[in-house]
Amino acid sequence: MSINQIFCEEITAPVWADRTEYALDGLTDVWRVSVEANQDKLELLQNLLDKDERTRAARYHHQRDRVRFIVGRGVLRMLLGKYLGCLPEKISFSKGLNNKPFLASPVDLHFNVSYSGNWIVMAFSDREIGVDVEYVNEDFDYSLVMQGCFTDEEIRVIESVPRPVVGFFRSWTRKEALLKATSIGLNDHLKEFSCLDGFQPALSKLGVTEDWRIKSFLTDEGYYISLAQKTDSPTRYYDVVKLFNGEWITEG
C-alpha cells in the first residue's frame, strides 16, 4: 500500500457495548449518545460546563438545540474525565485550525464530535481522528449539492445504487469525517478527491504523511456514521446510555 492514499470501506453496523476500561493503548473508541435518553440528566451535565459553555448554551433560540448542546458537551467532559482520570469540570479546551477543539493541556488524546438529530457520536484516539453522523433524510434533495461536492465518478456511483440518497449520505459523511480529522478546511476542494470504496488518491492539500482509512456504516436508527483515522486501529463501540445507567458520577 503506497503512501498518500485514502482507503474507504463499508462495514457491518457494530454492536454497541456497555463497558470499557478507558485505556486506548492504540485503539479507537466510538461512543453514541442519545439526546432524548439523557434529558433527565440535564442539570447534572450543565453543572459540568464552564462559564463560556453555559453562555453559549443560553444563546440557542430553540430548546432542542440548547438541550443537545448541553448533553453533548457534558457527556464529552465526562468521557474525557474518565480517559484522563480527572474531574470533568476541570477540563479546558482550546481551538486549533478552523476552530477544531482540542485539550488545552498537552496530552496524547485526540477527540472529535458530531451531532445529528437525536444522536451525538464521539470518537477518541491517540492519533488524529474525525467522525461524522448524518440522519438519512429520504426527503432531502441531495441533487442540489452533488455537483459542488463530489467527483463525476462519485456522482455516477451514487446515482446507480438502489437508494441514491443512502449513497449520498455515505459519501458525504466520509468526506466530512476526513475534513474534520485533518482540520484543514477543504470546502473548496471537495470535488478534488474521492471517497468511494477501496483505495483512492489523497488530495495533496490534506497534508497527508500517512494513509487515511475511512469506515462507514448505517445504523438501525437510519443514521450514517463515518470514521476517519490515520491507521486501521481496532475500534470499540460504546453506548453511553448503557454504560452510565445508574453510574453518573463526577469522579475521574
C-alpha positions as CSV (number, residue, x, y, z in Angstrom):
1,M,0.0,0.0,0.0
2,S,1.5,3.3,-1.1
3,I,1.6,6.4,0.9
4,N,-0.8,9.3,0.4
5,Q,-3.9,7.3,-0.2
6,I,-7.4,7.1,1.3
7,F,-8.9,3.7,1.8
8,C,-12.7,3.7,2.3
9,E,-14.9,0.7,3.2
10,E,-18.4,-0.1,4.3
11,I,-18.6,-2.2,7.5
12,T,-21.3,-4.0,9.3
13,A,-23.1,-1.9,11.9
14,P,-21.4,-2.6,15.2
15,V,-22.9,-3.9,18.5
16,W,-22.7,-1.0,20.9
17,A,-21.1,-2.4,24.1
18,D,-21.8,-1.2,27.7
19,R,-18.4,-1.1,29.3
20,T,-14.8,0.0,28.8
21,E,-11.5,0.3,30.7
22,Y,-10.9,3.8,29.4
23,A,-7.4,2.8,28.2
24,L,-6.9,3.4,24.5
25,D,-3.4,1.8,24.0
26,G,-3.5,2.2,20.2
27,L,-7.3,1.6,20.0
28,T,-10.0,3.9,18.8
29,D,-13.2,4.3,20.8
30,V,-16.5,5.5,19.3
31,W,-19.4,6.4,21.6
32,R,-23.0,7.2,20.8
33,V,-25.2,9.4,22.9
34,S,-29.0,9.6,22.7
35,V,-30.1,13.2,23.5
36,E,-33.6,12.1,24.4
37,A,-32.4,9.4,26.8
38,N,-30.2,11.8,28.7
39,Q,-32.6,14.8,29.1
40,D,-33.3,13.7,32.7
41,K,-29.6,14.3,33.5
42,L,-29.6,17.8,32.0
43,E,-29.0,19.6,35.3
44,L,-26.1,17.4,36.2
45,L,-24.5,17.8,32.8
46,Q,-25.0,21.5,32.8
47,N,-23.2,21.8,36.1
48,L,-20.1,20.4,34.4
49,L,-19.9,23.2,31.9
50,D,-17.7,26.2,32.2
51,K,-18.9,29.8,32.0
52,D,-18.3,30.1,28.3
53,E,-20.2,26.9,27.5
54,R,-23.1,27.9,29.7
55,T,-23.3,31.3,27.9
56,R,-23.2,29.5,24.5
57,A,-26.0,27.2,25.6
58,A,-28.1,30.1,26.7
59,R,-27.8,31.7,23.2
60,Y,-29.7,28.9,21.5
61,H,-33.1,30.0,20.4
62,H,-34.7,26.5,20.3
63,Q,-34.9,24.4,23.4
64,R,-34.0,21.2,21.5
65,D,-30.7,22.8,20.3
66,R,-29.8,24.0,23.8
67,V,-30.5,20.5,25.3
68,R,-28.5,18.8,22.6
69,F,-25.5,21.1,23.2
70,I,-25.6,20.6,27.0
71,V,-25.9,16.9,26.7
72,G,-23.1,16.7,24.1
73,R,-20.6,18.9,25.9
74,G,-21.5,17.5,29.3
75,V,-21.0,13.9,28.2
76,L,-17.8,14.8,26.3
77,R,-16.4,16.2,29.6
78,M,-17.4,13.1,31.5
79,L,-15.8,10.8,29.0
80,L,-12.6,12.9,28.8
81,G,-12.5,12.9,32.6
82,K,-12.7,9.1,32.5
83,Y,-9.9,8.7,29.9
84,L,-7.7,11.3,31.7
85,G,-8.5,10.4,35.3
86,C,-9.6,13.9,36.2
87,L,-12.7,15.8,37.2
88,P,-14.9,16.7,34.1
89,E,-15.4,20.2,35.2
90,K,-11.6,20.8,35.4
91,I,-11.1,20.1,31.7
92,S,-10.1,23.1,29.5
93,F,-10.5,23.3,25.7
94,S,-8.6,25.3,23.1
95,K,-9.4,25.9,19.4
96,G,-7.0,25.0,16.6
97,L,-7.1,25.3,12.9
98,N,-10.6,26.0,11.6
99,N,-11.8,26.1,15.2
100,K,-11.3,22.4,15.8
101,P,-11.4,21.9,19.6
102,F,-8.6,20.2,21.4
103,L,-7.5,19.8,25.0
104,A,-5.7,22.8,26.4
105,S,-3.3,20.6,28.4
106,P,-0.8,18.7,26.2
107,V,-1.9,15.0,26.3
108,D,-1.8,12.2,23.9
109,L,-5.6,12.1,23.4
110,H,-7.5,13.3,20.3
111,F,-11.3,13.5,20.1
112,N,-14.0,14.5,17.6
113,V,-17.7,15.0,18.0
114,S,-20.6,15.1,15.5
115,Y,-24.3,15.8,16.0
116,S,-27.4,14.8,14.0
117,G,-31.0,14.6,15.1
118,N,-31.3,12.6,18.4
119,W,-27.7,11.2,18.2
120,I,-24.3,12.5,19.2
121,V,-21.3,10.5,18.2
122,M,-17.9,10.9,19.8
123,A,-14.5,9.4,18.8
124,F,-11.4,9.1,20.9
125,S,-7.9,8.1,19.8
126,D,-4.2,8.7,20.5
127,R,-3.9,10.0,16.9
128,E,-5.9,12.5,14.7
129,I,-9.4,11.4,14.3
130,G,-12.6,12.6,12.6
131,V,-16.2,11.4,12.8
132,D,-19.4,12.4,11.2
133,V,-23.0,11.3,11.7
134,E,-26.0,12.2,9.5
135,Y,-29.6,11.2,9.5
136,V,-30.6,9.7,6.2
137,N,-33.4,12.0,5.3
138,E,-35.3,10.4,2.4
139,D,-36.8,13.8,1.5
140,F,-33.5,15.6,1.3
141,D,-32.9,17.0,-2.3
142,Y,-29.2,15.9,-2.5
143,S,-29.1,16.9,-6.2
144,L,-28.6,20.5,-5.1
145,V,-25.2,19.8,-3.7
146,M,-23.9,16.9,-5.7
147,Q,-22.0,18.9,-8.4
148,G,-20.2,21.0,-5.8
149,C,-19.1,18.2,-3.5
150,F,-18.4,15.0,-5.5
151,T,-16.3,13.9,-8.4
152,D,-18.0,12.7,-11.6
153,E,-17.3,9.1,-10.7
154,E,-18.8,9.5,-7.2
155,I,-21.9,11.0,-8.7
156,R,-22.2,8.1,-11.1
157,V,-21.9,5.6,-8.3
158,I,-24.4,7.4,-6.1
159,E,-27.0,7.6,-8.8
160,S,-26.5,3.9,-9.7
161,V,-27.4,2.4,-6.3
162,P,-31.0,1.3,-5.5
163,R,-31.4,4.2,-2.9
164,P,-29.2,7.1,-4.1
165,V,-30.0,9.2,-1.1
166,V,-28.3,6.5,1.1
167,G,-25.3,6.5,-1.3
168,F,-25.2,10.3,-0.9
169,F,-25.0,10.3,2.9
170,R,-22.4,7.5,2.9
171,S,-20.1,9.7,0.6
172,W,-21.0,12.9,2.4
173,T,-20.1,11.6,5.9
174,R,-16.9,10.1,4.6
175,K,-15.7,13.5,3.3
176,E,-16.9,15.3,6.4
177,A,-15.1,12.9,8.7
178,L,-11.9,13.3,6.7
179,L,-12.3,17.1,6.6
180,K,-12.7,17.1,10.4
181,A,-9.8,14.8,11.0
182,T,-7.4,16.9,9.0
183,S,-8.9,20.2,10.3
184,I,-7.5,21.9,7.2
185,G,-10.9,23.1,5.8
186,L,-11.4,21.6,2.4
187,N,-14.8,23.0,1.5
188,D,-13.3,24.5,-1.7
189,H,-11.7,21.2,-2.7
190,L,-14.3,18.5,-2.0
191,K,-14.5,17.7,-5.7
192,E,-10.8,17.1,-6.0
193,F,-10.7,13.8,-4.0
194,S,-12.8,10.8,-3.9
195,C,-14.2,8.7,-1.0
196,L,-15.5,5.8,-3.0
197,D,-14.9,2.2,-1.7
198,G,-11.4,1.0,-2.0
199,F,-8.1,2.9,-2.4
200,Q,-8.3,6.5,-3.7
201,P,-5.5,9.0,-4.2
202,A,-5.4,11.6,-1.3
203,L,-5.5,15.3,-2.1
204,S,-2.1,16.9,-1.5
205,K,-3.8,19.8,0.3
206,L,-4.7,17.3,3.1
207,G,-1.0,17.4,4.2
208,V,-1.1,13.6,4.3
209,T,2.0,11.9,5.5
210,E,0.3,8.5,6.1
211,D,-2.6,6.7,4.6
212,W,-6.1,7.6,5.8
213,R,-8.7,5.0,6.4
214,I,-12.4,5.7,6.5
215,K,-15.0,3.2,7.5
216,S,-18.8,3.8,7.3
217,F,-21.9,2.0,8.4
218,L,-25.6,2.6,8.5
219,T,-27.3,2.2,11.9
220,D,-30.6,0.6,12.7
221,E,-32.0,4.0,13.5
222,G,-31.3,5.3,10.0
223,Y,-28.1,7.3,10.6
224,Y,-24.9,7.0,8.6
225,I,-21.6,7.2,10.6
226,S,-18.2,7.5,9.1
227,L,-14.9,7.4,11.0
228,A,-11.6,8.7,9.5
229,Q,-8.3,7.8,11.1
230,K,-4.6,7.5,10.0
231,T,-4.3,3.8,10.8
232,D,-6.7,0.9,10.8
233,S,-6.6,0.6,14.5
234,P,-9.1,-1.7,16.2
235,T,-12.3,0.2,17.0
236,R,-14.5,-0.3,20.0
237,Y,-18.1,0.9,20.0
238,Y,-19.9,2.1,23.2
239,D,-23.3,3.3,24.2
240,V,-23.4,6.0,26.9
241,V,-26.9,5.1,28.0
242,K,-26.0,1.5,28.6
243,L,-22.7,2.3,30.3
244,F,-23.8,5.1,32.6
245,N,-27.1,3.7,33.6
246,G,-27.0,4.4,37.3
247,E,-23.4,5.4,37.3
248,W,-23.5,9.2,36.6
249,I,-20.6,10.3,38.9
250,T,-18.1,13.1,38.6
251,E,-15.0,11.4,40.0
252,G,-12.4,10.6,37.4
